Amino acid sequence: MCRSIRPLFNFEPPATEEEIRAAALQFVRKVSGSSRPSQANAAAFARAVDEVAEATRRLVSSLHAAGPPRDRETEAAKARERSRQRFG
């Protein structure tokens, strides 16, 4: 998975529209192999981002969690600690 794409499900507060769109953009960039599409591909790229964002929104809203919502700050601290242990 692309490291720039973060989990969006089961957080309090829920994922924002900006977070969903950013994840969709990163996914489309990864799949297309291009961070900035050419002018000829710009419309297809933008449409793909919109479609992935919509699919992500539907997915996140339809999932059911067994456990309590996670706290963003706690999860970020855990990620920083894993990174510190891995990279020093």
FENSULDA-V996979 format. One record per helix or strand of 3 or more residues. SS is the DSSP state (H for helix, E for strand). FROM is the first residue (numbers start at 1). TO is the last residue. If there is no record, write none. Layout:
# FENSULDA-V996979
SS|FROM|TO / SS|FROM|TO
This chain:
# FENSULDA-V996979
H|17|32 / H|39|62 / H|72|87
